[in-house]
Structures are given as C-alpha cells and as structure tokens.
Amino acid sequence: MTEQSGEYRRSGYSARLGAGVSPAVLVIDICAAYVTEGSPLYAPVADAVRAAAEIVAQARQSGLPVIFTWVRFEPGGPDGGLFRRKVPVLRVFEAGNPLGDFLDDPAPVPGDLVITKQYASAFHATPLAALLTARRIDTLVIVGLTTSGCVRASATDALQHGFRPLVVAEACGDRTTALHEANLLDLDIKYADVLSHTEALAVLRSAPGHQDLPETAADAELA
C-alpha cells in the first residue's frame, strides 16, 4: 500500500470487496493495435500482455471461464456513435483491419466467450451482464488494455452491475506509466480491488472450477 492509498483508506475509501465464490477472467481488448509498431495505438504494454496471458493460463488450468472482448465497427464507423467521432483513431477497429485482431497469446479458444463491443465498457450495449448472471459468475478478474480507458470503464460497470471487479495491476497497461498508475489508484479507491499478479493467481488457484459449483433448481430443470 502506498502512502497516498493509505491516506484514502483511513478517510473511508478503499474497502476490500474480495473475491466471491465464482470468478471468471475478463480480458479487455488485447489486440494487435497496441503491440504493432507503427500502429496509432501502439503502447509500451508488452509486459502487461505477457502477465495477462499467465492469468488466462491459470484460469484455464483451474477450470474457470475466460471472457474476451474486442472492438468492432462497420466500415466507416456508422455504429460508433459519438465515441467514434470523439476518438477518430478508433478507425483501426473497423472490420477487416488486422490491427483489431487478437494476438496469439492470450487469445480465445473454443469454449471461451467473446464479447463484441463498440464502446469503452464491456457491459455497454452487450449481453455480458446477462451471460454472467446466467452462469452464476460473481467475480471478474480483469486484465487488458488500456487501464485508463476500457479497463476502467469495464471495472466500474462491473461494480454497478453487482459483480466484484478485481483488476490485476501488472496485467493491464496504458500509453504512459502515469496514466496507468493514476487510474489504478482511483479504481482501488472507489470501484474495484486492485490486485498484484501474485494475488490474482492465488485467487484463481483457490477458486472451485466452474463445473464444480452446485446446481441451482433452474440448472437442474435445464439439464
């Protein structure tokens, strides 16, 4: 804990949410645009991407769900609204542009959920909240890009939808260290638990595999 975060905690901020009983990993927008030199979105996030891949690998080893998001616009961006107008560089996420593609690692595999979005939050205008509820997921271990943008928006919306957001500090990245650290501090104060890589791995290792959770009556009827 930094001196600054300690001051906030003493003032009544930064209470711990902790992990629930049914976590999943949410991978936010890790794609070629952020790691390809010459891309207008290129950022120094290689270490964060490697850390995120380790989080995903542990989730799979533990039998936990993994959810990926990516941004996709129709050519010309007619479905991008004011967000697309405010940030013209989002053109790199128009369908057919390889900069919007997933990396080799981490990347979705059969059985993973992939959420297509047009705005910063993984929840806005997507079925994510309903899908999490249907699978009885109560906790999201969040990794991805960028900390100040889509990670922050998704973590904040997770809280507002009743899910516990656990943001993994080393597995998120941004254009500058200052942006990254300032947003982690503010998330930890008000909207999420910010965990170290080691702490996040421990959460995933100790969680019961999703297939081991007890059935509800509704699940039994569907089966």
N, C-alpha and C positions, 0 to 999 in steps of 0.2 A: 504494500500500500504506500503510495506517495504521500508526502506531507499535505499536498493540496486535497487529495481524495480523503485523507483522514479528517481534515477540517470539515469537509462536506458531511461526512458520516456523523461527526459529533453535532452537526447542526440539524440532523434529522433526515438526511438524504442517504442513499446508497444502502438501504436494507437489502438483505440477501433473499432472492426468490428460491434459489436452489433448483435442483432437477426434480422432476416429477417421477412417475413410475414407468412412463412410456416415451422415451426420447426418439427423435429422428434427427438426421443431419440434413440441413438445408444449405445447398451450395449455390451461392449467388453469382451468376453471370461470369464465371471463369471461362474466358474465351480468348481467341487469337488476338482480338483487338488490343488487349492490354499487354501482350508479350511480344508482339511483332514489331521490330524496329522499322520506323517509317510510318507506322500507324499513327493517326492523330490522337489516339487514346493511349499510346504506349506509356507505361508507367513502370517504376522500379519495384515490381511485385513478384519477382521470380521466387524469392524465399517464401512469400506468403502462399504462392501456388503449391510449392512442394509441401508446406505444412498442411495445407488443405487436403492434398492427396493422402497424406498419412491419416488424417481424421476420417476421410472416406473409407480408407482401407480398414481401419479399426471398426467402423460401423458395420461394414460387411462381415468382418470376422465375428462380430458379436451378434449377427443376425438382426440388425436394426435397419429400418427403412432409410433410404437415401433419396433425397429430392433435389433435382437440379432446376435452375431457372435459366432462361435465356431471353434476350430481347429480339423481337422480330417485327419489322414493319413491311407493309406492302411497298412495292417500288413507288418512289415519290413521297412516301410517308403520309398518305391520306388518313391513316389510322393512328397517327402520332399526336394529334391534337396540339395543344399549346406547349406541351413538353418538347415535342419535335421542333416547334418553332423557336422555343427558348434556347435549345441546345442543337444547333444545326449539325454538329459533328455526329449526332446520332444517326446520320445517314449511313454510317458504316454497318448498321444493323438491318439495313434493308435486305429482303430476301434475295439470295444469290450472291451476296458479298461474303467471301470466305473469312473475313475478319470477325464475323459473328459466330463462327463455328466453334464447337467445343474443342478443347485440347485432347491430346492422347491420354493425359492423366493430370487431374481427375476428369473422367468422362462417364456419361451414363452407360449402364449395362442393362441387358434385359431384366425387367422387374423393377427398375428404378422409375420414379415418377418424374416427368419433365413438364415444367410449367412454362408456357409461353406468355410473355408479358410485353406491354408497350409503355409502362410507366415504371417509376423507381421501385415501388413496393411490390414484393412477390404476391401480396394479397389483393392489390387494387385491380378490380375487374377480372379476377381469375377465380377458379374454383378451389384454391388452395385451402381456405379455412374449412370448407365443407368436406374436403377429402381428408384432412387431418382429423376432423371430428368423427368421420365415419370409421377411421382406423384407430380411434381412441388414442391418438398421439397427443400428449400434453406438454411436451418439451421440445424445443428446437435448438440444436447445437448449430450455430450459424457461422459459416465461413464464406469467404469470397471477396468480391470487388464491386465497387470501391467502398471503403469504410464510411466516407462522408456522404455517399450517395445511396446506392441501392441496399447496402448492408444496413445502414442506419434506418432507412425508411422501412425495410422489412422487419427489423427488430422491433421498431416502435409499433408497427401494425400488429406484430405477433402478440405483444402485450395487450394491445387494445382489443384483440380477438380472444383473449383468455388463454393464450399459450405462453409458456415460460421461455423467454429468449435467453440463450447462453451464447454470447459472442466470443469467439476464440481469437485472442489478440494477435498472435503470430500468424494465424491463418487468414487474416484479412489484410488488405493493402490499399494504398492510395497514391496519389501523384506526389505527395510530399510527406515526410515524417510528421511535420507539424499538423497537417490536416488529419492524418491517421490518429495521432495521439490525442488531439483535442476532441475528436469525435468519440473515441473510446472512453475518455474521461466523462464526457457528458452522457453517453449511453449508460455507463455504470452508475452514474448519479441518479438517473431518473427512469430509465426504460428497460434495462437488461442487466444481467450479471455478466461482466467481462471476465473471462477465464484465461489462464495460461494454457498453452498447448498441453502441458503435462496434466493439468487439472481436467481438461476436456477429455483426454484419453482415458483418464480414470473414470469419468462419468460413463463413457461408452463401454468400458470393460466391466463395470459393475451392474449395468442395466440388464434386466432379463431380455432375452431375444423376443422380438415381437410375436413370434409364433408361440411363445410360451405363456403369453398373457391369458388369464382366464376368460372364457367366453361369457358374453352377456346373453340375456334371453333372446335379444334380437339376432345376435350372431347365430345362436342355435337354430332359430327359425330359418334363417337364410341357408344354413348348412343343410 
